[in-house]
Amino acid sequence: MKKRTDKLTRRSILKGAAVAGTLTIVPRSVLGGPGQSPPSETIAAGLIGCGGQGGEDLNTYIKAHGGDYTLLAACDVNKNRAAGAKRKFGEHVEIYTDWRRVIERKDIDVVSIATPPHWHAVMVIAAAQAGKDILCEKPMTRFIAEGRAAVTAVKRYGRMFQIGTSGRFGASKSNTSRTIHKIMRSGLLKNCPGVFIQRGGFPIQGYCGKVNLQPQRVPENLDWDLYCGPSPLRPYHPHRFGWSHRYYWDYEGGGLTDFVQHYMDPFQWIYGKDDTSPVEVEACAAPQHPEACGVWAWVEMKYADGLTLVLEGQKWGSRYDRKQARHVAPSDLDEESRKKVEAMPDPEPLRWFVEAVKTRKEAGGHVEAAHRAVTIGHLANIAIRLRRKIKYDPVKEEIIGDDVANRLVYQPMREPWHL
């Protein structure tokens, strides 16, 4: 947070009162106290995306954990939605259509990004360059390469980042989860027998895009060109806008990427995979349309250490029986390794975003973890779209020996937008 030099502080008020020799009544909002935060502790926030989720991350990751914020600016390509921010947060909120006007403001500490994910990476990078800490809705990105670019920017400029999901915070409190985490992070388990099955959590048929959409007139209150942004400029149709944008490859990736960040966030922490990705991916899926997301049944993913991850769609057949799911346990180690794991300290408690902003220490849902979690969804979608097994290098972050597949890892952006 920036130190506000243009506002009175508790110390300056009390010092002035002592010099004058008179009694000064100090407002509660300046002194702080129960239910009140002094200006120096109040986070100045900007909001990009004023739809249903707009502003929720500010409450979830700041307000709900003892922090306070003031929303100074809000932006949306839909003028009606943007105007709603004044009704929700107050008449003092400045309203914009172009998100860059929010990020360039020097009086803003934190930017909350709640747009469709095809905009996330560009906005995260710009916010980091402008010295803002970042709350970003899930899924973090639309394709893998832009995720790495966002990670690089956040780290280069020393910013705090929190993805809009918090499953790992609950998982980290479980004794069983902490034990698995320690085993996996110890490096002592050379051939992991674990099989993790994410069953029934991905809506499929309801998340399919429509094909052969007939172009319609762009609403007067909507900047359609800016909405499409770095994605292809398609003719306007209401099904590509709002909630159903999720059903099109241009903006997201169907039910898989809509939910994968939630489900894989605790998985990544428990199994110690915040710094790597699967090396083999195979999917069972119907032929996919180049623009509209389609149906799939399951995706099987393997890590270099042998850990198997299976994602299953709702109401579809499975390659695995429920009994095949298997946790990692101390019994998977030899006696000497078990003793070493037992001697390891428990992992540190995860920090909520507001604490990370104050201490300048990484938040629980940090940028690398968020990138690696959503990469699982991106790899799954690549296998689904190509309908063939792929092999992935988690260090170089590219698919091995498959130029066609790598075009989905490094997708082009529409000018003038770039990473």
C-alpha positions in Angstrom: 0.0 0.0 0.0 1.2 3.5 -0.7 1.6 5.9 2.2 -0.9 8.7 1.9 0.8 12.0 2.4 -2.3 14.1 1.6 -4.3 12.9 4.5 -4.1 13.6 8.2 -2.5 10.9 10.4 -3.1 10.2 14.1 0.4 11.3 15.0 0.2 14.7 13.1 -3.2 15.5 14.7 -2.0 14.8 18.2 1.2 16.7 17.7 -0.7 19.7 16.4 -3.0 19.6 19.4 -0.1 19.5 21.8 1.6 22.5 20.2 -1.6 24.5 20.2 -2.3 23.6 23.8 -6.0 23.0 23.0 -8.2 19.9 23.0 -8.7 18.4 19.6 -11.5 16.0 18.8 -10.1 13.2 16.6 -12.6 11.3 14.4 -12.8 7.6 14.9 -12.0 7.0 11.2 -8.6 8.7 11.8 -7.7 6.9 15.0 -8.9 3.5 13.9 -10.3 1.0 16.4 -13.0 -1.6 16.5 -14.9 -1.4 13.2 -12.8 1.4 11.8 -9.5 1.6 9.9 -7.3 4.6 9.8 -6.6 5.9 6.3 -3.1 4.5 6.2 -4.6 1.0 6.7 -7.3 1.4 4.1 -6.6 -0.2 0.7 -7.4 2.0 -2.3 -9.0 -0.3 -4.9 -10.0 -0.3 -8.5 -12.4 -2.8 -10.1 -12.3 -4.0 -13.7 -15.4 -5.9 -14.6 -18.7 -5.0 -12.9 -20.7 -8.2 -13.5 -22.1 -10.6 -10.9 -18.7 -11.4 -9.5 -17.4 -7.8 -9.7 -16.2 -6.7 -6.2 -16.7 -10.1 -4.5 -12.9 -10.8 -4.3 -12.4 -7.5 -2.6 -14.8 -8.6 0.1 -13.6 -12.2 0.2 -9.8 -11.6 0.4 -9.7 -8.2 2.1 -12.8 -7.4 4.1 -13.5 -10.9 5.4 -9.9 -11.2 6.8 -9.7 -8.0 8.8 -8.8 -5.5 6.1 -10.6 -2.5 4.7 -10.8 -1.0 1.3 -12.3 1.9 -0.5 -13.3 1.4 -4.2 -12.1 4.5 -6.1 -12.7 3.4 -9.7 -14.7 0.8 -11.6 -14.7 -0.2 -15.3 -16.8 -2.3 -17.6 -17.3 -2.4 -21.4 -21.0 -2.5 -20.6 -22.0 1.0 -19.6 -25.0 -0.2 -17.7 -23.0 -2.6 -15.6 -20.4 0.1 -14.9 -23.1 2.5 -13.7 -24.2 -0.2 -11.2 -20.9 0.1 -9.4 -22.0 3.5 -8.1 -25.2 2.1 -6.7 -23.3 -0.7 -5.1 -20.2 1.1 -3.8 -21.1 4.8 -3.7 -21.3 7.9 -5.8 -17.7 8.7 -5.2 -16.6 5.8 -7.5 -15.3 7.0 -10.9 -16.6 5.1 -13.8 -14.7 4.1 -16.9 -15.2 2.0 -20.1 -11.5 1.5 -20.8 -9.8 -0.6 -18.1 -6.5 1.2 -18.7 -7.9 4.3 -17.1 -8.2 2.4 -13.8 -4.7 0.9 -13.9 -3.0 4.2 -14.7 -4.4 5.9 -11.6 -1.6 6.5 -9.1 -3.9 6.6 -6.1 -5.0 2.9 -6.5 -3.1 0.2 -4.5 -5.0 -3.0 -5.6 -6.8 -3.9 -8.8 -9.5 -6.5 -8.8 -9.9 -8.2 -12.2 -13.3 -9.8 -12.8 -13.5 -9.9 -16.6 -13.8 -13.0 -18.8 -10.4 -14.8 -18.7 -9.3 -13.9 -22.3 -8.5 -10.5 -20.7 -6.8 -11.6 -17.5 -3.2 -12.0 -18.6 -3.0 -8.6 -20.4 -4.5 -6.9 -17.4 -2.4 -8.7 -14.8 0.8 -7.7 -16.7 -0.3 -4.1 -17.0 -1.3 -3.9 -13.4 2.0 -5.3 -12.2 3.9 -2.9 -14.4 1.9 0.0 -12.9 2.8 -1.1 -9.3 -0.6 -2.6 -8.3 -1.2 -5.7 -6.3 -3.7 -7.9 -7.9 -6.8 -9.9 -7.2 -7.7 -12.0 -10.3 -10.8 -14.1 -10.9 -10.6 -17.7 -12.0 -9.6 -19.1 -14.4 -6.4 -17.2 -14.4 -5.8 -17.4 -18.1 -7.1 -18.6 -21.5 -3.9 -20.4 -22.6 -0.6 -21.6 -21.1 1.9 -19.1 -22.6 0.1 -16.0 -21.3 0.1 -17.5 -17.8 3.8 -17.7 -17.8 4.0 -14.1 -19.0 1.7 -13.0 -16.2 3.8 -14.9 -13.6 7.0 -13.3 -14.9 5.5 -9.8 -14.7 4.1 -10.3 -11.1 7.5 -11.5 -9.9 9.6 -9.0 -11.8 7.7 -6.0 -10.3 7.4 -7.5 -6.8 3.6 -7.5 -6.7 1.2 -9.5 -4.5 -1.3 -11.7 -6.3 -4.3 -13.8 -5.3 -6.4 -16.0 -7.6 -10.1 -16.0 -6.9 -10.3 -19.4 -5.2 -9.3 -20.6 -1.8 -9.6 -24.3 -1.6 -6.0 -24.8 -0.5 -6.6 -22.8 2.7 -9.1 -25.4 3.9 -7.0 -28.3 2.6 -3.9 -27.1 4.4 -5.6 -27.5 7.8 -6.1 -31.2 7.4 -3.6 -33.5 9.1 -3.9 -36.0 6.3 -3.3 -33.3 3.7 -0.3 -31.9 5.5 1.2 -35.4 5.7 0.8 -36.0 2.0 2.2 -32.5 1.3 5.3 -33.2 3.3 5.8 -36.6 1.7 5.5 -35.1 -1.8 7.7 -32.1 -1.1 10.4 -34.2 0.6 11.4 -35.8 -2.7 11.8 -39.1 -1.0 8.9 -40.8 -2.8 10.5 -41.9 -6.1 7.6 -43.7 -7.7 4.3 -42.2 -6.5 1.4 -44.7 -6.5 -1.2 -42.0 -5.9 -4.4 -41.8 -8.1 -6.5 -38.7 -7.6 -9.9 -38.8 -9.3 -11.9 -35.6 -9.7 -15.3 -37.1 -10.3 -18.5 -35.5 -11.4 -17.6 -31.9 -10.9 -17.4 -30.6 -14.4 -20.6 -29.7 -16.2 -20.3 -30.7 -19.8 -23.5 -30.7 -21.9 -24.7 -27.4 -20.4 -21.4 -25.7 -21.2 -21.4 -26.3 -25.0 -21.2 -23.4 -27.3 -23.6 -22.8 -30.2 -22.5 -23.1 -33.8 -23.6 -21.1 -36.9 -24.7 -18.1 -34.8 -26.4 -15.4 -36.8 -24.8 -11.9 -36.3 -26.9 -9.5 -34.3 -26.8 -5.8 -33.7 -24.4 -4.7 -31.0 -26.3 -3.0 -28.1 -25.6 0.7 -27.8 -24.4 0.4 -24.2 -21.7 -2.2 -25.2 -18.2 -1.7 -26.6 -18.0 -5.0 -28.4 -14.6 -4.4 -29.9 -13.1 -3.8 -26.5 -14.9 -6.8 -25.1 -13.3 -9.1 -27.6 -9.9 -7.4 -27.0 -7.0 -9.8 -27.6 -9.4 -12.5 -28.9 -10.7 -12.7 -32.5 -13.3 -10.0 -33.4 -16.3 -12.2 -34.1 -19.7 -10.8 -35.1 -21.7 -10.0 -32.0 -24.2 -12.5 -30.6 -25.6 -12.3 -27.0 -24.6 -16.0 -26.4 -20.9 -14.9 -26.6 -21.4 -12.3 -24.0 -22.2 -12.6 -20.3 -22.3 -15.9 -18.5 -22.3 -18.0 -21.6 -18.9 -16.6 -22.8 -17.6 -19.7 -21.0 -18.8 -21.9 -23.8 -16.4 -20.6 -26.5 -12.7 -21.2 -26.9 -12.2 -17.5 -27.8 -12.9 -16.4 -24.2 -12.5 -19.5 -21.9 -12.7 -23.2 -22.2 -16.1 -24.7 -21.2 -17.0 -26.3 -17.9 -13.5 -27.7 -17.5 -11.6 -24.4 -17.2 -14.6 -22.7 -15.4 -14.2 -25.2 -12.5 -10.6 -26.6 -12.8 -9.1 -23.7 -10.8 -11.4 -24.5 -7.9 -10.8 -28.2 -7.9 -7.1 -28.2 -8.7 -6.1 -25.5 -6.2 -6.3 -27.8 -3.1 -5.0 -30.8 -5.2 -1.9 -28.8 -6.2 -1.1 -27.9 -2.6 -1.8 -31.3 -1.1 0.4 -33.1 -3.7 3.1 -30.4 -3.8 2.7 -29.6 -7.5 2.7 -25.8 -7.4 5.9 -25.7 -9.4 5.3 -28.4 -12.1 2.7 -29.9 -14.4 1.7 -33.3 -15.9 4.0 -34.8 -18.5 1.4 -37.0 -20.3 -2.2 -36.2 -21.1 -4.9 -38.4 -22.7 -8.6 -37.6 -23.2 -11.8 -39.3 -24.3 -13.9 -36.7 -26.2 -16.2 -36.1 -29.0 -15.0 -34.1 -32.1 -14.7 -30.4 -31.1 -15.8 -27.4 -33.1 -13.0 -24.8 -33.7 -15.0 -22.1 -31.9 -17.6 -23.8 -29.6 -16.7 -26.0 -26.7 -18.1 -29.6 -26.9 -18.5 -32.7 -24.9 -15.9 -35.0 -23.3 -15.9 -37.9 -21.0 -12.6 -38.1 -19.1 -9.0 -36.9 -19.1 -6.1 -38.9 -17.6 -2.9 -37.0 -16.7 0.4 -38.4 -15.3 3.2 -36.5 -13.6 6.9 -37.3 -13.9 6.9 -39.0 -10.4 4.1 -41.3 -11.4 1.2 -39.5 -9.7 -2.0 -40.0 -11.8 -4.8 -37.4 -12.0 -8.1 -38.2 -13.6 -10.7 -35.5 -14.5 -14.2 -36.8 -15.2 -17.2 -35.0 -16.8 -20.7 -35.2 -15.3 -22.9 -38.2 -16.2 -20.3 -39.8 -18.5 -18.4 -43.1 -18.5 -15.2 -43.5 -16.6 -11.9 -45.1 -17.3 -11.4 -45.7 -13.6 -13.4 -47.4 -10.9 -13.9 -45.4 -7.7 -11.9 -48.1 -5.8 -8.9 -47.2 -7.9 -8.5 -43.8 -6.3 -5.5 -44.0 -3.9 -4.0 -41.5 -1.4 -0.3 -41.2 -0.7 0.6 -42.5 2.8 3.7 -42.9 5.0 3.5 -46.6 4.2 4.6 -45.8 0.7 8.1 -44.9 2.1 10.8 -47.1 3.5 11.4 -46.7 7.3 14.3 -44.3 7.0 12.4 -42.0 4.7 9.3 -42.1 7.0 11.5 -40.9 9.8 12.9 -38.0 7.7 9.3 -36.9 6.8 8.2 -37.1 10.4 11.1 -34.8 11.4 10.1 -32.2 8.8 8.4 -29.2 10.2 4.7 -28.6 9.2 4.2 -26.2 6.3 3.7 -22.6 7.3 0.1 -21.4 7.4 -1.0 -19.8 4.1 -1.4 -16.1 4.0 -4.6 -14.4 2.9 -4.3 -11.6 0.4 -4.7 -8.7 2.8 -1.9 -10.1 5.0 0.3 -10.5 1.9 -0.2 -6.9 0.9 0.8 -5.7 4.4 3.8 -8.0 4.9 4.9 -8.2 1.3 5.1 -11.9 1.6 3.4 -14.3 -0.9 -0.3 -15.0 -0.6 -1.7 -18.5 -0.4 -3.1 -18.4 -3.9 0.0 -17.0 -5.4 0.7 -16.4 -9.1 2.8 -19.5 -9.8 0.4 -21.8 -8.0 -2.5 -20.3 -9.9 -0.8 -20.6 -13.2 0.1 -24.3 -12.6 -3.4 -25.1 -11.5 -5.1 -23.7 -14.5 -2.4 -25.2 -16.8 -4.0 -28.6 -15.9 -7.2 -27.4 -17.5 -5.5 -26.0 -20.5 -3.6 -29.2 -21.1 -6.8 -31.2 -20.7 -8.5 -29.0 -23.3 -5.7 -29.4 -25.7 -6.0 -33.2 -25.5 -9.7 -32.9 -25.8 -9.5 -30.6 -28.9 -6.9 -32.7 -30.7 -8.3 -36.0 -29.5 -4.8 -37.5 -29.1 -2.3 -38.2 -26.4 0.2 -35.4 -25.8 3.5 -35.2 -23.9 4.4 -32.0 -22.1 7.6 -30.5 -20.8 6.7 -28.7 -17.5 10.0 -26.8 -17.5 10.0 -25.4 -21.0 6.2 -25.4 -20.9 5.7 -26.7 -24.3 4.3 -29.9 -25.9 7.0 -32.2 -27.1 7.2 -32.9 -30.8 3.8 -31.5 -31.8 3.7 -28.2 -33.5 -0.1 -28.3 -33.9 -0.6 -28.8 -30.2 1.9 -26.0 -29.4 -0.3 -23.5 -31.4 -2.8 -24.0 -28.6 -0.1 -23.4 -26.0 1.1 -20.1 -27.7 -2.1 -18.7 -29.2 -2.0 -15.5 -31.2 -3.6 -12.2 -29.9 -5.4 -9.7 -32.0 -3.5 -6.4 -32.5 -2.7 -4.2 -30.8 -2.9 -6.5 -27.8 0.2 -8.6 -26.9 1.9 -10.1 -23.9 
